[in-house]
Amino acid sequence: MKIRTNILLRVYIAFGLVVLFSFAVVVQLCRVQFIQGAKWKAKAVNMTAQYRDVEAARGNIFSVDGSLLATSVPEYELHMDMLGAGLAIDSVFNDNVEVLAAGLSQLYGDRTPREYTRLLRDARKDGSRYQLLRRRVTYQELKKIREFPVFKNRKTKNCLIVLQQNKRILPFHALAARTIGYKNENIKNPVGLEGAYSSYINGENGRRLMQRIPGGTWMPVNNDEDEIPAKDGADIMSTINVNFQEIAQAALLRQLDSSAADHGCVVLMEVATGEVRAIANFTRSKDNTFKESFNYAISNAIDPGSTFKLVSYMTLLDQHKLDTNTIVNAEGGKYKFPKGPTITDTEHDNYEMTVKKAFEESSNVAAAKLVYGHYKDNPWQFINKLYSYHLNDKLQLQIPGEGRPVIKNPANRSWNKYYTLPEMAYGYEMNLTPLQMLAFYNSVANNGKMIAPIFVREIRRMGSTIEQFNARVINEKVCSDATLGKVKSMLEGVVQEGNCKRVIKNPRYTVAGKTGTAQVADGTKGYKVKKYQASFCGYFPADHPKYSMIVVVNNPTRGSYLAAKVAGPIFREIADKVYANDMEINQPSPVSLVGNTSMPKVKQGNLKALKHVYTKLGVKPLYASADAAGNGVDTSNGIPFEDTRYKEGTVPTVTGMGLSDALYVLGNAGYKVTVRGSGMVTTQSVTGGSLIPKGSRITIELQ
């Protein structure tokens, strides 16, 4: 009896537990179904279908003349739904598969039609809903594929699944690549214009409904279009001139390779606007090729060297400490300051000379003696003037990564009352980037107005300007007009009479500027290892400046390390080519065709055609003799015209003609010609109209 009772008790307990568990399950099912139903339904949908971002096409970056510097080119990835509604019937698939295979084979040529057919049939057999057909398909290829019968058919065209991806390309490849920059999700700090203006360029991503299919693959629910279309990014209109950029890069690369330098940079800027027309930065890599891996022009803040002498002399002149004809003793190019440094010049025959001559010859001794002599008792007077130029402030550029300038003052721990001031006079004991130095030189060319360089003119969306940029004024007037005139003359003197005379001077236009040869520190070794930086900063044409430019070459190890011989040739080559290409600055003033201005000489020909040309040029000829004005004819409403006629058997008049025309006229008249000089004919040995035998020799001089 007792055993039976125990067995029943255990059965009842087990049954009760089963009932309780069943009740709990029912309760939980009701809770999930009715209380948490909406939550779990949404989660189920989210796991099988969800909206995913569709990347927007990034905006373009244009040069100043409208050339593309960076653009996004669409690339497509093509998939095919082998069990789509249009291909659900086997006969439809079989009727189209070989035509599709033949089309793909003909378009790409990577597989035979038979191999493509086998691929498609195997995918059909496996029930693939997302079979990859091709990656990296261009837009033109996509257009051709859409014309294939299977995808052109209204019932089966939805079986093609197209995923668009945007590939960023630089049409000019390495041209201004570092300035253009790039977008990289793994790099925290922005690079170049791509990074600085990413909020504009990126655009707004679209949204596309995707569903997860077996294998964990996500495929679009709607094959035709995105549910929320992406908005393309805005376009950046940069200040870069493609031709000038190519000129700058080629000239810099040539000199870096020739002098076996470590790295270098060039910046070409328009004086009045501050717009950077070209910027090149190259670093020697391990394989001895040069690449744009660092923007030295805006980031590399180091001792500027003798280019800083412009600042020192401007300060001395503007504070009336001296004049350009003040005599200074350069001590034979070597001088030991009491308790201070020993300073030397490259040339060791510099003794007593004017301040202007000392600047032209780039005497370190003269600059150091002048600055130390006038400011040793009150260094703040010198430093405060430098601060008034805002040389200690960043330029606040449109491109990230600007180096921080450092101009010491007596309150700094590193200030030495015997060393710092004379060293600062010729560009040591400070840090400035090449672009900061250029901005100061540009202020001289810009009649004293100092402006911050700019790289972007405007931002456009759909062709309409949404934001425009102008150069920010840093200092309205860096010095007085009197001082400005003196430093301009000194800068021109460097090229006309100083240490750059043989390298940069050009007979066609004038250049103003200053060399800078500075010893630079070599990491932890400091100045023990002799490493130099050669630079030249200036502007041209000096009489009406349009461009300013700085050239910096670091550690030239082959040939000379002097700036005039290393940086000077780069400046000259770029300036010559820019001058030749800029039609606004290298063309003579147009001839005024009014009043008594003489008509251009013409050979006999079709008078009606000649009148037509004059009309198109806006010239109104008076068909009277050339001395009509002297005979009382009113020429105020036109220009006297006289056709040039040649009498048979007489010597033609060729004065004023070009060489080819003169040779043509004299040769047709039967005379032999001897030519001297080049240009236009100024004199002829036999006067026009003279009677001499044919075959006689006539000498013409051109100028």
Order of alpha helices (4+ residues) and beta strands (2+ residues): alpha-alpha-beta-beta-beta-alpha-alpha-beta-alpha-alpha-beta-alpha-alpha-alpha-beta-beta-beta-alpha-beta-beta-beta-alpha-alpha-beta-beta-beta-beta-alpha-alpha-alpha-beta-alpha-beta-alpha-beta-beta-beta-beta-alpha-alpha-beta-beta-beta-alpha-alpha-beta-beta-alpha-beta-beta-beta
